[in-house]
Amino acid sequence: MRQLSELFARATTLCQQFTDLLDREKQALLDQDMTALQGLLDEKSAAMAALNEVHAEMTAQLQAAGMPEDLSPGDFIRGLGDDQLSRQHADFLDAAGACEEANLRNARLIRHSQHINSNLLDLLRNQGETSLNVYDRLGNANRARPGRPISRA
């Protein structure tokens, strides 16, 4: 079980580092620093590869310890009666949860930014709802009756 304990400790550390990386990504997103974001992508790829490697090792160790396929890792670890291993598993799950929350937060920021940029592009293309059909193709003011298009009724 010592190897499994070390794997949980390593995975927890990797998750905490990944969360820090996601916090830096959030700041780069807010600052709209594309150079920093590009550098963070490389770091994120390396961190995810390390986490995948640890996950594979954990799975192998749990299977070697005799974990049945129909039992969750948490239930199996609690069933072993090793309090230290259970705490390390709980710490790992907390760190992984923090990673997930940070990742979801960044995804929301990205979607919000994409939505804003899309709206700005529509306005620049004269396709925003407020300026829809203001000018015709020749650049002359459109004399059509203002109102909502039938598609928006």
C-alpha positions in Angstrom: 0.0 0.0 0.0 3.0 2.3 0.3 3.2 2.7 -3.4 -0.4 3.6 -3.6 0.1 6.1 -0.8 3.0 7.7 -2.7 0.9 7.8 -5.9 -2.0 9.6 -4.1 0.5 12.1 -2.7 2.1 12.7 -6.1 -1.4 13.0 -7.7 -2.5 15.5 -5.1 0.6 17.6 -5.7 0.1 17.5 -9.5 -3.6 18.5 -9.1 -2.5 21.5 -6.9 0.1 22.5 -9.5 -2.6 22.2 -12.2 -5.0 24.3 -10.3 -2.3 27.0 -9.9 -1.7 26.7 -13.7 -5.5 27.2 -14.3 -5.4 30.3 -12.0 -2.6 31.7 -14.1 -4.7 30.9 -17.2 -7.6 32.8 -15.7 -5.5 35.9 -15.2 -4.2 35.6 -18.8 -7.8 35.3 -20.1 -8.8 38.4 -18.1 -5.8 40.3 -19.4 -6.4 38.9 -22.9 -2.7 38.0 -23.0 -2.5 35.6 -25.9 1.3 35.1 -25.6 0.9 33.9 -22.0 -2.1 31.7 -23.0 0.0 30.0 -25.7 2.8 29.2 -23.2 0.2 28.0 -20.7 -1.2 25.5 -23.2 2.2 23.8 -23.4 2.4 23.6 -19.6 -1.2 22.3 -19.4 -0.4 19.5 -21.9 2.6 18.4 -19.8 0.6 18.6 -16.6 -2.3 16.5 -18.1 0.1 13.9 -19.4 1.7 13.6 -15.9 -1.8 13.3 -14.3 -2.8 10.6 -16.9 0.4 8.7 -16.1 -0.3 8.8 -12.4 -3.9 7.7 -13.0 -2.8 4.7 -15.0 -0.3 3.8 -12.2 -3.1 4.1 -9.6 -5.4 2.0 -11.5 -2.8 -0.7 -11.9 -1.9 -0.6 -8.2 -5.6 -0.8 -7.2 -6.1 -3.8 -9.5 -2.9 -5.5 -8.2 -4.3 -5.0 -4.6 -7.4 -6.9 -5.7 -10.0 -4.2 -6.2 -13.1 -5.8 -7.8 -14.3 -4.1 -11.0 -17.8 -3.5 -9.6 -16.4 -1.5 -6.6 -15.4 2.1 -6.7 -11.8 3.0 -5.7 -13.0 5.0 -2.7 -15.1 2.2 -1.4 -12.2 -0.3 -1.9 -9.7 2.0 -0.1 -12.1 2.6 2.8 -12.6 -1.2 3.0 -8.8 -1.7 3.5 -9.1 0.0 6.9 -5.9 2.1 6.3 -6.8 5.6 7.7 -3.8 7.3 6.3 -4.5 6.0 2.8 -8.1 7.0 3.1 -7.1 10.6 4.1 -4.7 10.7 1.2 -7.4 9.5 -1.2 -9.8 12.2 0.2 -7.0 14.9 -0.2 -6.5 13.7 -3.8 -10.3 13.9 -4.5 -10.4 17.5 -3.0 -7.5 18.6 -5.1 -9.0 17.0 -8.2 -12.3 18.8 -7.4 -10.5 22.1 -7.2 -9.0 21.4 -10.6 -12.4 20.7 -12.1 -13.9 23.9 -10.6 -11.0 26.0 -11.9 -11.3 24.4 -15.4 -15.0 25.0 -15.5 -14.5 28.6 -14.4 -12.0 29.1 -17.2 -14.3 27.5 -19.7 -17.1 29.9 -18.7 -14.7 32.8 -19.2 -13.7 31.6 -22.6 -17.4 31.1 -23.7 -18.3 34.6 -22.4 -15.4 36.1 -24.2 -16.4 34.3 -27.4 -20.0 35.5 -27.1 -18.8 39.1 -26.6 -16.5 38.9 -29.6 -19.2 37.3 -31.7 -21.6 40.2 -30.9 -18.9 42.8 -31.6 -18.2 41.2 -35.0 -21.9 41.2 -35.8 -22.0 44.9 -35.0 -19.0 45.6 -37.1 -20.5 43.6 -40.0 -23.7 45.7 -39.5 -25.6 42.5 -38.5 -26.5 43.5 -35.0 -30.2 43.6 -34.2 -30.1 47.3 -33.3 -28.5 48.2 -36.7 -30.2 45.5 -38.8 -31.1 46.9 -42.3 -30.0 50.5 -41.5 -28.0 50.6 -44.7 -28.5 48.8 -48.0 -25.7 47.3 -50.1 -24.8 50.6 -51.7 -24.4 52.3 -48.3 -27.6 54.3 -48.6 -30.0 54.6 -45.7 -32.6 51.9 -46.0 -36.1 53.4 -46.4 -37.8 50.2 -45.2 -40.2 50.6 -42.4 -38.4 50.1 -39.0 -39.7 47.2 -37.0 -38.9 43.7 -35.9 -38.2 41.2 -38.6 -40.7 38.4 -38.9 -38.1 36.0 -37.6 -38.0 37.9 -34.3 -41.7 38.2 -33.9 
